[in-house]
Each structure stands twice: as C-alpha cells, then as structure tokens.
Amino acid sequence: MTVRVIIEAVERPGLSAERVREVAGAHPAVLTHLEVADAQGLILGAATALGHDPDGQAQFRANVFDPLSNRGVELRGTLDRPEEARVLPSSYRPTPRAQELREAAAVLRADERFPARDDVLIYQPMPPLADLENPDGTTTRRPTLGVYDPSGQVRHRIVAVDVAAGSVDWSPSGVSVAMHPGDCEAHLPEGVESLRDRGGPDQVRLRVLDGDTELWNMIVVRPRASAPGNPGDGSGVELRQVRYRGRIVLRQAHVPILNVQYEEDGVTFRDWQNQETRFSATGTDPVGWGWRICTGPPRTILERPDNDAGDFQGVAFHYADGELRIVSELAAGWYRYVSEWRLTDDGTIKPRFGFAGVRNPRTCMRHRHHVYWRFDFDVEGAANDVIEQFDDTGSTIPEPVPIVQEVMRKRRHPARFWRVTDKTSGRGYQIHPGEHDNTADPYGIGDLWFLRHHPAELYDGNPGTDNRAMLNRFVNGESVSGVNVVVWYAGHFRHDQNSPEPHQGHIVGPDLIPVF
C-alpha cells in the first residue's frame, strides 16, 4: 500500500483575532483602561478556551495590549456574547511583532548616530524589550534592536527604541554588557525590515492513510497561532485531538515553556515560540501558504550551515520510511529553534526540539537551554488514566511502581521510563527519555511532572525575574490515579562554543511508544 499524507484547512474554534479586535475596540472599559481611542494599534494575544460556565456557555480569555500606554487588559467572557466580556487589568506584555520592529527600525535609521552604510544590518536581539521606568510609576515600552556593523569598531550594539517619542537609547539599562566582542555564529541574521507573514490558515486537519486504513488523524496548529505559554507567546508546533487508528491518545501536545540560562553571569531568558522564520522546503501547498507537503526532507538551520533564510515559512510535512516529520523553524531574538514531531506507522510519537543561533555577541558564552513539553493524555477518553514508573536494569523484568499523586521526577536512573495507560483497557504510551535529554540542573528544576489536569494550568504563571519554570506550584498532592492526567517533560541542552557538541546533541526529545 502507498501511504498518503492529507492536510485540510479547518476553522479555528473560538474567537478570531479580528473578532477580538472588534470586541476590544467597541468595549468602553477596554479603551478607558488603556487610554486609547483607536483599537487598530492594539496587540492581541490568542483567545484561550476556559471550559463552560454553569449555563453551558463556552468561556474564553483573551489578552489585549496597547504598546503606547504599555498597558494590557484581559477579556473574560463567553463565545456567544463576547461583547459582554469582563475587563480585568493584566500583566500581559507581548514580545514585539514584526510591524513594531519595522517601525522601531525606521526610528533607528533616522538617528544621527546610526552608521548609514549598506552593510549595516538591523536585527532582533535578546532581550526583546528594555522598558523604561518613569518617576510617576508608569513605564515606556521600548523594543530592542541589534545593530551589526561588520566594519565598525564594535560589531554588535543593542539599542532600545521609544517608537512613540522617536528616540533611541544607545546604552539601555537591563541589557547585559557582558557580551563577546566578536561573532558567535556563522549565520548572518535576517533583518527586521524583511520580516513578513504571508498569511495562510492557522491550523489544518492532518490525516495519514495507509491504503484505506487511517493511521493518524489530528489538528496541527502552526506556531504563530499555537496555545499561549506566557499569554500570546506561543508553544511551537501544537498537536490537538491526536488519534491513532481511530483511538484518541492525546488531547494536546506542545511546548509552553522554553528557557535559557548563561553560566558566567546568570543572565536568563524566557523565549517565545510564535515567531516563524524561513527554512528550505520543496513541495506543494494544498491549503495555501504556510503548509507544505514536501517531496524531499526539509532543511532547517540545523541542516544548512550557509544562511538564515529559505523559501518557506510555516509548517512542513515529509513522509519517508514509515515516519512522518512535522517541522517548523522558530526565531526568538538571535536564537533559532526547530519545533518538530515525528509520527511512525506503528503509533510511536517522537517530540523533538533543536537549538541553533545566528550571528550575535552572546551565545559564544556557555549557556543551557531548557525545553518543557506538555502532554495532555486522553487515552481512551479524558479520565481513568494511571501512571507507572519502571527501572529497567536489564537483569530482570522491570516491575512497575504506581505513581498515585502529583509529583516531580528526575531521570537519574539511565534506564528509567514511565507508562501512562487507561486503567480499564491497559492501552496507552510509554515515555522513554531521549539519549541527549540530560538531567535538570538547579535552574532547570526537574525532568518530569505528573499532574492532574486543570484547564488553568496551561502555563506556569509569571516566571519572575529569573524566568525559571515554576511547574512545582502545580504539585499539591492531588491524586493522579484513575483521573485525567497531564505530563510535563523537560529536555536540557548545554551549549559551549569552545567544546562543540556533536550534531545530534543539538536535538532533544523523548520517544512515546504505544502500549496497545
């Protein structure tokens, strides 16, 4: 039989961004709180489903932000009457979008101190913002920009731009001065003025057929529209309603948390995962731009050492030798990440995450990446899941140890794995750590969290000044035996330019092996 990969556009449930903007613009409390008269300049976070109210109405939460006043609000209401949503103050501070970066670049180029030469490049650095605290307690939003001057005395400068005032701060506070004077990567970054989103559907229905037999059926959401971690900042390529051979196995699978910590000075970042960047992919686009079925393996920054560009931006699919790859490349400042899922014909799910960067003054310093997947298992339905731990010594058949209440675990034992199954049928998945996933250091906190499902525990809340993953706040002794279970799984990668890792060390992720 010939395996066929089919993708079909589907409407995204809930409120569209256009509808959120319409509701916010017509809501007097939103405009009063944000002190704006025009809703067109507002930045919108994704609308998130919150379950149903006592009357059975579907509830939602959406974040709205005004970059001029540097204030955010949260809308909470029902999908059938969004105009009646409550308006609450919010700490929502989204990373700069492409349009805001282009506006900031125009202000920077007009500054008399800018080196106006053709070879000077303006790119997006880290951190993404260097907001200014004012004496009256307000703050001024200031996107940061990197200035790469290959012939200058200082090759890299990071500046902060007040777009509303049309001013540039060439030495912003809050931006680390401990930066390498040279270039830490070979790839020249793409300039912010060239960043474009060519549209296309937010999500598709994916089906994988072996003859008349349907192997896989799921919703795939592209990074720009993925469920929020830090609200509005995405979670990479997201899978929803995952079915294998007609049986539900995962309700949702994504990466809500992605952290970086530097060893020398302790600088940390919480990276966003909704900014798609270009990579190489050859094939056809059956549902429009942003979704491509490839005739050959896609080539991300991990496979092409020459540049930070390509002919495609979105999610690519490639099937070969019994395995389907779902691939996208993400940008967060000068970091480049590969968000990938590999689905095999036998039901195995291989989440993968890759790490790279473009030319910058920072990543030559030793640092550690920490990526946190969230697997919302719905084996045979939402409830009745059980969790077991196995220590496979190789000398005896491993005996399962039931995990009956919420807990955090580390991988320590080299052959330790876990199993999540339906209590009645015994069907489910084993979680086998990847060879390069490593064990958490104190900053990474842990390797796995076994939790009872709660809709509000989609992300860890305000991470604080050190951006640490605060998943332990969810561990409160609840039962995880015979209930709806969520597993968080962390991979950890140490990047040292002076001691290069083998190529495969730049990719982490476990194998989820079916038990049917």
Secondary structure as the mmCIF struct_conf table of DSSP 4:
data_model
#
loop_
_struct_conf.conf_type_id
_struct_conf.id
_struct_conf.beg_label_comp_id
_struct_conf.beg_label_asym_id
_struct_conf.beg_label_seq_id
_struct_conf.end_label_comp_id
_struct_conf.end_label_asym_id
_struct_conf.end_label_seq_id
STRN STRN1 VAL A 3 ALA A 9
HELX_LH_PP_P HELX_LH_PP_P1 GLU A 11 ARG A 12
BEND BEND1 PRO A 13 GLY A 14
HELX_RH_AL_P HELX_RH_AL_P1 ALA A 17 ALA A 26
HELX_RH_AL_P HELX_RH_AL_P2 PRO A 28 LEU A 34
TURN_TY1_P TURN_TY1_P1 GLU A 35 GLU A 35
BEND BEND2 ALA A 37 ALA A 37
HELX_RH_3T_P HELX_RH_3T_P1 ALA A 39 GLY A 41
STRN STRN2 ILE A 43 LEU A 44
HELX_LH_PP_P HELX_LH_PP_P2 GLY A 45 ALA A 47
STRN STRN3 THR A 48 HIS A 52
TURN_TY1_P TURN_TY1_P2 PRO A 54 ASP A 55
HELX_LH_PP_P HELX_LH_PP_P3 GLN A 57 GLN A 57
STRN STRN4 ALA A 58 ASP A 66
TURN_TY1_P TURN_TY1_P3 PRO A 67 ASN A 70
STRN STRN5 ARG A 71 THR A 78
TURN_TY1_P TURN_TY1_P4 LEU A 79 ASP A 80
HELX_RH_3T_P HELX_RH_3T_P2 PRO A 82 GLU A 84
STRN STRN6 ARG A 86 SER A 90
HELX_LH_PP_P HELX_LH_PP_P4 PRO A 94 ARG A 97
HELX_RH_AL_P HELX_RH_AL_P3 ALA A 98 ARG A 109
TURN_TY1_P TURN_TY1_P5 ALA A 110 ALA A 110
BEND BEND3 ASP A 111 ASP A 111
TURN_TY1_P TURN_TY1_P6 GLU A 112 ARG A 113
BEND BEND4 PHE A 114 PHE A 114
TURN_TY1_P TURN_TY1_P7 ASP A 118 ASP A 119
STRN STRN7 LEU A 121 TYR A 123
BEND BEND5 MET A 126 PRO A 128
STRN STRN8 LEU A 129 LEU A 129
STRN STRN9 LEU A 132 GLU A 133
TURN_TY1_P TURN_TY1_P8 PRO A 135 ASP A 136
BEND BEND6 GLY A 137 GLY A 137
STRN STRN10 THR A 139 THR A 140
STRN STRN11 PRO A 143 PRO A 143
STRN STRN12 THR A 144 TYR A 148
TURN_TY1_P TURN_TY1_P9 PRO A 150 SER A 151
BEND BEND7 GLY A 152 ARG A 155
STRN STRN13 HIS A 156 ASP A 162
TURN_TY1_P TURN_TY1_P10 VAL A 163 GLY A 166
STRN STRN14 SER A 167 ASP A 169
BEND BEND8 TRP A 170 SER A 171
TURN_TY1_P TURN_TY1_P11 SER A 173 GLY A 174
BEND BEND9 VAL A 175 VAL A 175
BEND BEND10 PRO A 181 GLY A 182
BEND BEND11 CYS A 184 CYS A 184
BEND BEND12 ALA A 186 HIS A 187
HELX_LH_PP_P HELX_LH_PP_P5 LEU A 188 GLY A 191
HELX_RH_3T_P HELX_RH_3T_P3 VAL A 192 SER A 194
BEND BEND13 ASP A 202 ASP A 202
STRN STRN15 GLN A 203 ASP A 210
TURN_TY1_P TURN_TY1_P12 GLY A 211 ASP A 212
STRN STRN16 THR A 213 VAL A 221
HELX_RH_3T_P HELX_RH_3T_P4 PRO A 223 ALA A 225
BEND BEND14 SER A 226 SER A 226
HELX_LH_PP_P HELX_LH_PP_P6 ALA A 227 PRO A 228
BEND BEND15 GLY A 229 ASN A 230
TURN_TY1_P TURN_TY1_P13 PRO A 231 GLY A 232
BEND BEND16 ASP A 233 ASP A 233
BEND BEND17 GLY A 236 VAL A 237
STRN STRN17 GLU A 238 TYR A 244
TURN_TY1_P TURN_TY1_P14 ARG A 245 GLY A 246
STRN STRN18 ARG A 247 TYR A 262
TURN_TY1_P TURN_TY1_P15 GLU A 263 ASP A 265
STRN STRN19 THR A 268 ARG A 270
STRN STRN20 GLU A 276 GLU A 276
STRN STRN21 PHE A 279 SER A 280
STRN STRN22 GLY A 283 THR A 284
TURN_TY1_P TURN_TY1_P16 PRO A 286 VAL A 287
BEND BEND18 GLY A 288 GLY A 288
TURN_TY1_P TURN_TY1_P17 TRP A 289 GLY A 290
STRN STRN23 TRP A 291 CYS A 294
BEND BEND19 THR A 295 GLY A 296
STRN STRN24 ARG A 299 ARG A 299
TURN_TY1_P TURN_TY1_P18 ILE A 301 GLU A 303
BEND BEND20 ASP A 306 ASP A 306
BEND BEND21 ASP A 308 ASP A 308
BEND BEND22 ASP A 311 ASP A 311
STRN STRN25 PHE A 312 PHE A 312
BEND BEND23 GLY A 314 GLY A 314
STRN STRN26 VAL A 315 ALA A 320
TURN_TY1_P TURN_TY1_P19 ASP A 321 GLY A 322
STRN STRN27 GLU A 323 ALA A 332
TURN_TY1_P TURN_TY1_P20 GLY A 333 TRP A 334
STRN STRN28 TYR A 335 THR A 344
TURN_TY1_P TURN_TY1_P21 ASP A 345 ASP A 346
BEND BEND24 GLY A 347 GLY A 347
STRN STRN29 ILE A 349 GLY A 357
BEND BEND25 ARG A 359 ARG A 359
BEND BEND26 PRO A 361 ARG A 362
TURN_TY1_P TURN_TY1_P22 THR A 363 CYS A 364
BEND BEND27 MET A 365 MET A 365
STRN STRN30 HIS A 367 PHE A 377
TURN_TY1_P TURN_TY1_P23 VAL A 379 GLU A 380
BEND BEND28 GLY A 381 ALA A 383
STRN STRN31 ASP A 385 ASP A 391
BEND BEND29 GLY A 394 THR A 396
HELX_LH_PP_P HELX_LH_PP_P7 ILE A 397 PRO A 400
STRN STRN32 VAL A 401 ILE A 403
STRN STRN33 GLN A 405 GLN A 405
STRN STRN34 VAL A 407 ARG A 409
BEND BEND30 HIS A 413 HIS A 413
TURN_TY1_P TURN_TY1_P24 PRO A 414 ALA A 415
STRN STRN35 ARG A 416 ASP A 422
TURN_TY1_P TURN_TY1_P25 LYS A 423 SER A 425
STRN STRN36 GLY A 428 HIS A 432
TURN_TY1_P TURN_TY1_P26 GLU A 435 HIS A 436
TURN_TY1_P TURN_TY1_P27 PRO A 442 GLY A 444
BEND BEND31 ASP A 447 ASP A 447
STRN STRN37 LEU A 448 ARG A 452
TURN_TY1_P TURN_TY1_P28 PRO A 455 LEU A 458
BEND BEND32 TYR A 459 TYR A 459
TURN_TY1_P TURN_TY1_P29 GLY A 464 ASN A 467
HELX_RH_3T_P HELX_RH_3T_P5 LEU A 471 PHE A 474
BEND BEND33 ASN A 476 GLY A 477
STRN STRN38 SER A 479 SER A 479
BEND BEND34 SER A 481 GLY A 482
STRN STRN39 VAL A 483 VAL A 483
STRN STRN40 VAL A 485 HIS A 495
TURN_TY1_P TURN_TY1_P30 GLN A 497 ASN A 498
BEND BEND35 SER A 499 SER A 499
HELX_LH_PP_P HELX_LH_PP_P8 PRO A 500 PRO A 502
HELX_RH_3T_P HELX_RH_3T_P6 HIS A 503 HIS A 506
STRN STRN41 ILE A 507 VAL A 508
STRN STRN42 ASP A 511 VAL A 515
#
